[in-house]
Amino acid sequence: MSFSIGIVGLPNVGKSTLFKALTKKQVDIANYPFCTIDPNVGVVAVPDDRLEKLAKLESSEKIVPTTIEFYDIAGLVKGAHQGEGLGNKFLSHIREVDAILQVVREFSDKNVIHVHNQVDPQNDIEVINLELIFADLSTVNKRLEDLERQAKSSAADKILFKSIEAIKKVKQTLDNGKLANVLDLNEEEEKIIKALNLLTRKPMIYVINIDEDKIKEKDKTHPEYLRISAKIEAEIADLNPEEAKSYLKELNLDSSGLDQIIKICYQKLNLITFITAGPIESKAWTCRKGAKAPEAAGKIHTDFEKGFIRAEVINWQDLLSSGSYATARDKGLIRLEGKDYIVQDGDVVHFRFA
């Protein structure tokens, strides 16, 4: 299972530099707005030491990591919802992503212009969020008008009125200048709103692009923001794994910006990784946290979910310490789990199905 992240922000904040670092894919980077007109897409393998260790244990022919698709979207400007800049072209490109990663500028460089002629990360976030809110309000208002027109018909039903109430709840939140993702909805309301594919209902990840010498500074005001240097990430991307590890140590960093972004993406999207390991391949799979065994099996193949019988499960560390499946089985570490088992991060699973 792959999931997608849209990288957005104002022009010249370092989006494309970060994208290049994340995907090691060369894109056109220049010091002027709207350099990126069409979304660049890069598929990134999610690094996972567990997978490599299990592959070595099983002498796997292939290692298949799970992936993230990153979309580098053209710069957004104030008034985009009214067609300013690339306007709706920009907004349409992020409708389908699973989460939005906002890159805002804090780095100082007189040679790189800022579209508002001032470096103010919080203001940049407010501009972007406001454009997303306006875009969603347009979607919500159009849908509400359509439903209210239908409600005047004698054929109107309860489902229609429930849809109107759910959408009004979202409209009120947006009218108050808040993102729709702060709104608590019940299961029925969530289903109604999901069909609108709202931008502000998606999880938001905020990345502050900072100067290299400020990489260790903490933001006490907004600790939830991820502070990275896109320039440093670009340098790391050009190194081999051992050189990158040494460079991170030299910078006194525990992990790269990529690793931190991936971790936050998993948290925001409520995802975990389980593994299938054997001589043919060791492969990582992504499913939502809280998924039961049949749902996880369906990530491999829909037939696995439909014909699910049971799952053989062992924690990856227990399998490694045992040295083999046979030894782990003798120790009683491999469990047989049924349909109600909730898959855990790091589970090594073999599904049995009819």
MOCOR-V786743 format. One record per pair of residues at least 24 apart in sequence whose C-alpha atoms are under 10 Angstrom apart, sorted by sequence separation. I is the first residue (numbers start at 1). GAP is how many residues later the second one is. D is the distance in Angstrom with one decimal. If there is no record, write none. Layout:
I/GAP/D + I/GAP/D
This chain:
10/24/9.4 + 11/24/8.3 + 16/24/8.9 + 43/24/6.4 + 44/24/5.2 + 45/24/9.0 + 104/24/9.6 + 143/24/8.3 + 144/24/7.6 + 165/24/8.8 + 166/24/8.4 + 179/24/9.9 + 232/24/9.1 + 233/24/6.5 + 276/24/9.7 + 311/24/8.0 + 312/24/4.8 + 313/24/7.0 + 11/25/9.1 + 43/25/5.7 + 44/25/6.3 + 163/25/9.1 + 164/25/10.0 + 166/25/9.8 + 167/25/8.0 + 179/25/9.6 + 232/25/8.9 + 233/25/7.8 + 311/25/5.7 + 312/25/6.4 + 42/26/8.3 + 43/26/4.5 + 44/26/7.4 + 71/26/8.3 + 102/26/8.2 + 141/26/8.8 + 162/26/8.8 + 163/26/7.4 + 166/26/7.3 + 167/26/6.8 + 174/26/8.8 + 310/26/6.6 + 311/26/5.1 + 312/26/9.2 + 42/27/5.7 + 43/27/6.3 + 70/27/8.9 + 102/27/9.4 + 140/27/6.8 + 141/27/9.0 + 144/27/9.1 + 162/27/7.9 + 166/27/7.3 + 229/27/9.9 + 230/27/8.2 + 310/27/5.6 + 311/27/6.5 + 41/28/6.7 + 42/28/5.2 + 43/28/9.0 + 69/28/8.9 + 140/28/8.3 + 163/28/9.6 + 164/28/9.3 + 170/28/10.0 + 228/28/8.7 + 229/28/7.9 + 309/28/9.2 + 310/28/4.8 + 311/28/8.4 + 313/28/9.9 + 319/28/9.8 + 41/29/5.7 + 42/29/6.6 + 69/29/9.8 + 71/29/9.5 + 72/29/9.9 + 159/29/9.9 + 163/29/6.2 + 167/29/9.4 + 228/29/6.0 + 309/29/7.1 + 310/29/6.7 + 315/29/8.5 + 316/29/9.3 + 317/29/8.2 + 318/29/9.8 + 319/29/8.2 + 40/30/8.1 + 41/30/4.6 + 42/30/8.3 + 70/30/9.9 + 71/30/9.7 + 140/30/7.9 + 141/30/7.7 + 162/30/8.7 + 163/30/8.2 + 227/30/8.4 + 228/30/9.4 + 308/30/8.7 + 309/30/7.6 + 310/30/9.7 + 311/30/8.7 + 313/30/8.8 + 314/30/9.9 + 315/30/8.7 + 316/30/5.7 + 317/30/9.1 + 318/30/9.7 + 39/31/9.5 + 40/31/5.6 + 41/31/6.4 + 70/31/9.5 + 140/31/6.6 + 170/31/9.5 + 226/31/8.5 + 308/31/7.6 + 310/31/9.3 + 313/31/9.7 + 315/31/6.1 + 316/31/5.9 + 317/31/9.4 + 7/32/9.5 + 39/32/5.9 + 40/32/5.1 + 41/32/9.0 + 139/32/9.8 + 160/32/10.0 + 228/32/9.2 + 311/32/9.9 + 314/32/8.7 + 315/32/4.7 + 316/32/5.7 + 6/33/9.1 + 7/33/9.9 + 38/33/9.7 + 39/33/5.2 + 40/33/7.0 + 137/33/8.9 + 138/33/9.8 + 159/33/9.6 + 227/33/9.8 + 228/33/9.6 + 314/33/5.8 + 315/33/5.9 + 316/33/9.4 + 6/34/10.0 + 38/34/8.4 + 39/34/4.8 + 40/34/9.0 + 136/34/9.5 + 137/34/6.6 + 140/34/9.4 + 226/34/8.0 + 305/34/9.7 + 313/34/6.4 + 314/34/5.3 + 315/34/8.7 + 6/35/9.2 + 37/35/9.5 + 38/35/7.0 + 39/35/6.6 + 136/35/8.7 + 137/35/9.6 + 216/35/8.8 + 226/35/7.9 + 312/35/9.8 + 313/35/5.8 + 314/35/6.7 + 5/36/9.8 + 36/36/7.8 + 37/36/7.6 + 38/36/6.7 + 137/36/9.8 + 215/36/8.6 + 216/36/8.3 + 312/36/8.2 + 313/36/4.7 + 314/36/9.2 + 4/37/9.5 + 36/37/6.9 + 37/37/5.3 + 78/37/9.6 + 137/37/6.6 + 215/37/9.6 + 216/37/8.0 + 276/37/9.9 + 311/37/9.9 + 312/37/5.6 + 313/37/6.7 + 4/38/9.7 + 36/38/4.8 + 37/38/8.3 + 77/38/8.0 + 78/38/9.4 + 133/38/9.8 + 136/38/7.9 + 137/38/7.7 + 213/38/9.6 + 215/38/8.7 + 226/38/8.9 + 275/38/9.9 + 311/38/6.5 + 312/38/5.1 + 313/38/8.6 + 4/39/8.9 + 34/39/9.5 + 35/39/7.3 + 36/39/7.3 + 76/39/9.9 + 77/39/9.2 + 212/39/9.7 + 275/39/10.0 + 277/39/9.7 + 311/39/5.7 + 312/39/6.3 + 3/40/9.7 + 34/40/5.8 + 35/40/8.1 + 75/40/9.9 + 91/40/9.2 + 133/40/9.6 + 134/40/8.0 + 224/40/9.8 + 275/40/9.6 + 276/40/10.0 + 310/40/8.8 + 311/40/4.5 + 312/40/7.8 + 2/41/8.9 + 33/41/8.6 + 34/41/5.7 + 91/41/8.0 + 133/41/6.0 + 134/41/8.8 + 274/41/9.5 + 275/41/8.2 + 310/41/6.2 + 311/41/5.8 + 2/42/9.6 + 33/42/6.8 + 34/42/8.4 + 132/42/9.7 + 133/42/8.3 + 274/42/9.1 + 309/42/7.8 + 310/42/5.4 + 311/42/8.7 + 2/43/9.6 + 33/43/9.1 + 34/43/9.8 + 133/43/9.8 + 134/43/9.0 + 136/43/9.4 + 308/43/7.4 + 309/43/5.5 + 310/43/7.0 + 2/44/9.9 + 33/44/9.3 + 87/44/9.7 + 91/44/7.8 + 130/44/9.3 + 133/44/7.1 + 136/44/8.8 + 293/44/8.0 + 294/44/8.6 + 295/44/9.0 + 308/44/6.3 + 309/44/4.9 + 310/44/9.8 + 23/45/9.8 + 27/45/9.3 + 91/45/9.9 + 133/45/7.5 + 293/45/7.2 + 294/45/6.0 + 307/45/8.3 + 308/45/4.3 + 309/45/6.6 + 23/46/9.1 + 78/46/9.5 + 133/46/6.5 + 292/46/9.0 + 293/46/5.7 + 294/46/8.3 + 296/46/9.0 + 297/46/9.9 + 305/46/9.3 + 307/46/4.9 + 308/46/6.5 + 23/47/7.8 + 77/47/9.5 + 88/47/8.5 + 130/47/7.2 + 132/47/8.3 + 133/47/8.2 + 278/47/9.7 + 292/47/6.6 + 293/47/6.8 + 294/47/8.7 + 295/47/9.5 + 296/47/7.3 + 304/47/7.4 + 305/47/9.9 + 306/47/8.1 + 307/47/4.8 + 22/48/8.3 + 79/48/9.0 + 80/48/9.2 + 87/48/9.9 + 129/48/8.7 + 130/48/8.6 + 292/48/5.8 + 293/48/5.6 + 294/48/9.4 + 295/48/9.3 + 304/48/7.7 + 305/48/7.8 + 306/48/8.5 + 37/49/8.0 + 78/49/6.3 + 79/49/9.7 + 81/49/9.3 + 82/49/9.0 + 129/49/8.5 + 130/49/8.7 + 291/49/9.2 + 292/49/5.3 + 293/49/6.0 + 294/49/9.5 + 304/49/5.7 + 305/49/9.8 + 77/50/7.8 + 78/50/7.5 + 80/50/9.9 + 81/50/5.9 + 129/50/7.4 + 207/50/9.6 + 291/50/8.4 + 292/50/4.3 + 293/50/5.9 + 303/50/8.0 + 304/50/8.0 + 19/51/7.4 + 34/51/7.8 + 38/51/8.9 + 39/51/8.7 + 76/51/9.1 + 77/51/7.6 + 79/51/9.3 + 80/51/6.4 + 81/51/7.6 + 126/51/9.8 + 290/51/9.3 + 291/51/5.6 + 292/51/5.8 + 293/51/9.7 + 300/51/9.6 + 303/51/8.6 + 19/52/8.0 + 20/52/9.2 + 33/52/8.8 + 34/52/7.7 + 37/52/8.9 + 38/52/8.7 + 76/52/7.2 + 78/52/8.5 + 79/52/6.8 + 80/52/8.9 + 81/52/9.0 + 82/52/8.9 + 290/52/5.8 + 291/52/6.1 + 292/52/9.3 + 297/52/9.1 + 19/53/6.3 + 37/53/8.5 + 78/53/6.9 + 81/53/6.3 + 82/53/8.6 + 140/53/9.3 + 143/53/8.4 + 289/53/8.4 + 290/53/6.8 + 291/53/8.6 + 296/53/9.7 + 297/53/9.0 + 18/54/9.0 + 19/54/9.8 + 39/54/7.2 + 77/54/8.3 + 80/54/9.2 + 81/54/5.3 + 207/54/8.6 + 289/54/7.8 + 290/54/7.9 + 297/54/6.7 + 16/55/9.8 + 17/55/9.7 + 38/55/8.7 + 39/55/9.3 + 76/55/8.5 + 79/55/9.2 + 80/55/8.5 + 81/55/9.1 + 206/55/9.7 + 288/55/9.2 + 289/55/7.6 + 290/55/9.9 + 296/55/9.5 + 297/55/9.2 + 16/56/6.4 + 76/56/10.0 + 81/56/9.9 + 140/56/7.7 + 205/56/8.5 + 287/56/8.8 + 288/56/9.9 + 289/56/8.1 + 293/56/9.3 + 297/56/9.2 + 15/57/6.9 + 16/57/8.5 + 81/57/8.6 + 139/57/7.4 + 287/57/9.8 + 288/57/9.9 + 294/57/8.7 + 15/58/8.2 + 16/58/9.0 + 139/58/9.2 + 140/58/8.5 + 206/58/9.9 + 287/58/9.3 + 293/58/8.5 + 15/59/8.8 + 16/59/9.7 + 139/59/7.9 + 205/59/7.6 + 286/59/9.2 + 294/59/9.5 + 15/60/8.4 + 136/60/8.8 + 139/60/10.0 + 205/60/7.6 + 136/61/9.0 + 137/61/9.1 + 204/61/9.2 + 13/62/8.7 + 136/62/5.8 + 203/62/8.7 + 284/62/9.3 + 3/63/9.2 + 4/63/9.0 + 5/63/7.3 + 6/63/8.4 + 7/63/6.9 + 8/63/8.6 + 9/63/9.7 + 11/63/7.6 + 12/63/7.6 + 135/63/8.6 + 136/63/6.5 + 137/63/9.9 + 205/63/7.8 + 1/64/9.9 + 2/64/6.5 + 3/64/7.2 + 4/64/5.7 + 5/64/6.2 + 6/64/5.9 + 7/64/5.8 + 8/64/6.9 + 9/64/8.2 + 10/64/8.5 + 11/64/4.3 + 135/64/7.9 + 136/64/7.1 + 203/64/9.9 + 204/64/7.8 + 284/64/9.3 + 1/65/6.6 + 2/65/5.1 + 3/65/5.2 + 4/65/4.5 + 5/65/5.0 + 6/65/4.7 + 7/65/5.1 + 8/65/5.6 + 9/65/8.1 + 10/65/4.8 + 11/65/6.5 + 133/65/9.1 + 135/65/9.1 + 136/65/9.2 + 203/65/6.1 + 204/65/9.8 + 283/65/9.8 + 1/66/7.3 + 2/66/5.4 + 3/66/6.0 + 4/66/5.8 + 5/66/6.2 + 6/66/6.3 + 7/66/6.0 + 8/66/7.3 + 9/66/5.7 + 10/66/4.8 + 11/66/7.4 + 132/66/8.8 + 133/66/7.8 + 134/66/9.8 + 202/66/9.4 + 203/66/7.0 + 282/66/9.8 + 1/67/8.8 + 2/67/6.8 + 3/67/8.7 + 4/67/7.4 + 5/67/8.8 + 6/67/6.7 + 7/67/8.9 + 8/67/6.7 + 9/67/5.8 + 10/67/5.8 + 132/67/6.2 + 133/67/6.4 + 202/67/9.1 + 7/68/9.6 + 8/68/7.2 + 9/68/8.3 + 10/68/8.7 + 131/68/10.0 + 132/68/6.2 + 133/68/9.8 + 131/69/9.9 + 132/69/9.9 + 274/69/7.6 + 129/70/9.6 + 130/70/9.7 + 273/70/9.1 + 274/70/7.1 + 275/70/8.8 + 129/71/7.8 + 272/71/8.7 + 273/71/7.8 + 274/71/5.6 + 275/71/6.7 + 276/71/8.6 + 277/71/7.0 + 272/72/7.3 + 273/72/5.1 + 274/72/5.2 + 275/72/6.2 + 276/72/5.6 + 277/72/7.9 + 278/72/9.6 + 272/73/5.1 + 273/73/6.1 + 274/73/5.0 + 275/73/4.7 + 276/73/5.5 + 277/73/8.3 + 11/74/10.0 + 271/74/8.7 + 272/74/8.0 + 273/74/7.8 + 274/74/6.0 + 275/74/6.2 + 276/74/6.5 + 129/75/9.8 + 272/75/9.7 + 273/75/9.6 + 274/75/7.2 + 275/75/8.9 + 276/75/9.2 + 31/80/8.2 + 32/80/8.3 + 33/80/9.0 + 31/81/6.1 + 32/81/7.6 + 33/81/9.1 + 125/81/8.3 + 8/82/9.1 + 30/82/9.3 + 31/82/7.2 + 32/82/9.2 + 33/82/7.6 + 8/83/9.9 + 31/83/9.6 + 32/83/9.0 + 125/83/10.0 + 18/85/8.8 + 8/86/8.6 + 15/86/9.7 + 121/86/9.7 + 122/86/9.7 + 6/87/8.3 + 7/87/8.7 + 15/87/8.6 + 16/87/9.9 + 121/87/7.2 + 6/88/6.0 + 15/88/6.2 + 121/88/9.0 + 5/89/8.6 + 6/89/9.1 + 13/89/10.0 + 14/89/7.2 + 15/89/8.4 + 4/90/9.7 + 6/90/8.9 + 7/90/9.7 + 13/90/6.7 + 14/90/7.9 + 15/90/9.5 + 5/91/9.3 + 6/91/5.9 + 9/91/9.9 + 12/91/10.0 + 13/91/5.7 + 14/91/7.3 + 4/92/8.2 + 5/92/5.6 + 6/92/7.9 + 7/92/9.0 + 8/92/7.1 + 9/92/8.4 + 10/92/9.0 + 11/92/10.0 + 12/92/9.2 + 13/92/4.9 + 4/93/5.1 + 5/93/5.9 + 6/93/6.5 + 7/93/6.3 + 8/93/6.1 + 9/93/5.5 + 10/93/7.9 + 11/93/9.5 + 12/93/8.2 + 13/93/8.3 + 14/93/9.4 + 3/94/7.7 + 4/94/5.3 + 5/94/5.1 + 6/94/4.9 + 7/94/4.8 + 8/94/5.0 + 9/94/5.2 + 10/94/7.2 + 11/94/9.7 + 13/94/8.5 + 3/95/6.4 + 4/95/6.8 + 5/95/5.7 + 6/95/5.9 + 7/95/6.0 + 8/95/6.1 + 9/95/6.1 + 10/95/8.6 + 3/96/8.7 + 4/96/8.8 + 5/96/6.5 + 6/96/8.2 + 7/96/6.9 + 8/96/8.7 + 9/96/8.8 + 14/98/10.0 + 13/99/8.8 + 100/99/8.3 + 12/100/7.0 + 13/100/9.2 + 97/100/9.7 + 99/100/8.8 + 100/100/9.0 + 122/100/9.8 + 12/101/7.0 + 13/101/7.6 + 95/101/9.7 + 96/101/7.6 + 98/101/9.7 + 99/101/9.6 + 100/101/10.0 + 107/101/8.6 + 108/101/9.9 + 11/102/8.9 + 12/102/6.5 + 13/102/9.2 + 95/102/6.5 + 96/102/9.5 + 97/102/9.1 + 99/102/9.1 + 100/102/6.7 + 101/102/8.5 + 102/102/7.2 + 103/102/8.6 + 104/102/7.6 + 105/102/8.7 + 106/102/6.4 + 107/102/6.1 + 108/102/7.9 + 109/102/8.9 + 11/103/7.4 + 12/103/7.5 + 94/103/10.0 + 95/103/7.2 + 96/103/8.9 + 98/103/10.0 + 99/103/5.3 + 100/103/6.3 + 101/103/6.0 + 102/103/6.0 + 103/103/6.2 + 104/103/6.4 + 105/103/5.9 + 106/103/5.6 + 107/103/4.4 + 108/103/6.7 + 10/104/8.5 + 11/104/6.4 + 94/104/9.8 + 95/104/6.2 + 98/104/6.6 + 99/104/5.0 + 100/104/5.1 + 101/104/4.6 + 102/104/4.9 + 103/104/4.8 + 104/104/5.1 + 105/104/5.1 + 106/104/5.0 + 107/104/4.6 + 10/105/7.3 + 11/105/9.6 + 94/105/7.4 + 95/105/9.9 + 97/105/8.3 + 98/105/7.6 + 99/105/6.1 + 100/105/6.2 + 101/105/5.9 + 102/105/6.0 + 103/105/5.9 + 104/105/6.0 + 105/105/6.8 + 106/105/7.2 + 107/105/8.3 + 10/106/9.2 + 13/106/9.6 + 96/106/9.9 + 98/106/9.7 + 99/106/7.6 + 100/106/8.5 + 101/106/7.0 + 102/106/8.4 + 103/106/6.7 + 104/106/9.0 + 105/106/9.5 + 107/106/9.9 + 92/107/9.6 + 95/107/9.3 + 107/107/9.1 + 13/108/9.7 + 91/108/8.4 + 94/108/10.0 + 13/111/9.7 + 10/114/7.1 + 9/115/7.8 + 10/115/9.0 + 9/116/8.1 + 10/117/8.7 + 9/118/9.4 + 10/118/7.5 + 9/119/6.8 + 8/120/8.6 + 9/120/9.9 + 106/121/9.4 + 107/122/8.3 + 102/123/10.0 + 103/123/9.6 + 104/123/9.9 + 106/123/9.6 + 107/123/9.7 + 103/124/9.8 + 105/124/9.9 + 107/124/10.0 + 103/125/9.9 + 103/127/9.8 + 101/160/9.0 + 101/164/8.9 + 100/165/9.4 + 99/166/7.7 + 98/167/9.5 + 99/169/8.1 + 98/170/9.9 + 99/170/7.5 + 98/171/7.8 + 18/191/8.9 + 15/192/9.8 + 14/194/9.6 + 15/194/8.9 + 68/194/8.3 + 13/195/9.1 + 14/195/6.9 + 67/195/9.9 + 13/196/7.2 + 14/196/9.7 + 9/197/9.9 + 13/197/9.8 + 68/197/9.4 + 5/198/9.8 + 6/198/9.9 + 7/198/9.4 + 8/198/9.8 + 9/198/9.8 + 5/199/9.8 + 6/199/10.0 + 7/199/9.9 + 5/200/9.5 + 7/200/9.7 + 66/207/8.3 + 22/208/9.4 + 65/208/9.9 + 66/208/9.9 + 21/209/7.3 + 66/209/9.8 + 18/210/9.5 + 20/210/9.2 + 21/210/8.4 + 24/210/8.3 + 65/210/9.3 + 18/211/8.5 + 19/211/8.7 + 21/211/8.8 + 22/211/7.7 + 23/211/9.9 + 47/211/9.4 + 48/211/9.9 + 64/211/9.9 + 17/212/9.8 + 18/212/5.0 + 21/212/5.5 + 22/212/8.0 + 25/212/9.9 + 46/212/9.2 + 47/212/7.7 + 64/212/9.8 + 17/213/6.1 + 18/213/7.7 + 20/213/8.9 + 21/213/4.4 + 24/213/6.3 + 46/213/8.3 + 16/214/9.1 + 17/214/7.1 + 18/214/9.4 + 19/214/9.6 + 20/214/6.9 + 21/214/7.7 + 22/214/9.8 + 23/214/8.4 + 24/214/7.9 + 44/214/9.6 + 63/214/9.1 + 14/215/9.1 + 15/215/8.2 + 17/215/10.0 + 18/215/7.0 + 19/215/8.9 + 21/215/7.6 + 22/215/7.4 + 47/215/9.0 + 62/215/9.9 + 14/216/6.5 + 17/216/8.5 + 18/216/6.9 + 21/216/5.3 + 46/216/7.3 + 62/216/9.4 + 13/217/9.5 + 14/217/8.4 + 17/217/6.8 + 20/217/8.3 + 21/217/8.2 + 46/217/9.6 + 60/217/7.6 + 61/217/8.8 + 62/217/8.3 + 63/217/9.0 + 64/217/7.1 + 65/217/8.3 + 66/217/7.5 + 67/217/9.0 + 44/218/9.8 + 59/218/9.5 + 60/218/6.0 + 61/218/6.2 + 62/218/6.5 + 63/218/5.7 + 64/218/6.2 + 65/218/5.8 + 66/218/5.2 + 67/218/9.0 + 58/219/6.9 + 59/219/7.6 + 60/219/4.1 + 61/219/5.2 + 62/219/4.5 + 63/219/5.1 + 64/219/4.5 + 65/219/5.0 + 66/219/5.8 + 67/219/8.8 + 57/220/9.1 + 58/220/5.5 + 59/220/5.5 + 60/220/5.3 + 61/220/5.5 + 62/220/6.4 + 63/220/6.0 + 64/220/6.4 + 65/220/7.6 + 66/220/6.7 + 54/221/9.1 + 55/221/9.7 + 56/221/9.9 + 57/221/8.8 + 58/221/5.3 + 59/221/8.2 + 60/221/4.8 + 61/221/8.2 + 62/221/8.2 + 63/221/8.5 + 64/221/9.1 + 65/221/9.7 + 54/222/9.2 + 55/222/6.7 + 56/222/9.9 + 57/222/9.1 + 58/222/8.6 + 59/222/8.5 + 60/222/6.1 + 51/223/9.7 + 54/223/6.6 + 55/223/7.4 + 56/223/9.4 + 58/223/8.5 + 59/223/9.1 + 60/223/9.6 + 51/224/7.4 + 54/224/8.5 + 55/224/7.8 + 58/224/8.0 + 48/225/9.5 + 50/225/8.9 + 51/225/9.0 + 55/225/9.4 + 57/225/9.9 + 51/226/8.2 + 55/226/7.2 + 56/226/9.1 + 54/227/9.9 + 55/227/5.4 + 54/228/7.0 + 55/228/8.6 + 53/229/9.6 + 54/229/9.5 + 52/230/8.0 + 51/231/6.6 + 52/231/9.5 + 51/232/7.0 + 51/233/6.9 + 50/234/9.3 + 22/235/8.5 + 23/235/9.4 + 21/236/9.3 + 22/236/6.1 + 48/236/8.4 + 21/237/8.2 + 22/237/9.5 + 46/238/9.0 + 18/239/9.2 + 19/239/9.9 + 22/239/9.5 + 18/240/9.1 + 5/260/8.2 + 4/261/9.6 + 3/262/9.5 + 54/262/7.6 + 57/262/9.0 + 58/262/9.8 + 3/263/9.8 + 53/263/9.3 + 54/263/9.2 + 57/263/7.2 + 53/264/9.7 + 56/264/9.8 + 51/265/8.9 + 54/265/8.2 + 58/265/9.2 + 3/266/9.3 + 50/266/7.2 + 54/266/6.9 + 57/266/7.0 + 58/266/7.8 + 50/267/8.3 + 53/267/7.7 + 57/267/7.3 + 58/267/9.2 + 57/268/9.8 + 54/269/9.7 + 50/270/9.3 + 54/270/9.8 + 1/272/9.9 + 1/283/8.9 + 2/283/8.7 + 3/283/8.9 + 1/284/6.1 + 2/284/7.5 + 1/285/5.5 + 2/285/9.7 + 1/286/7.5 + 54/294/9.3 + 51/295/9.4 + 50/296/7.9 + 51/297/9.9 + 1/298/6.6 + 1/299/8.3
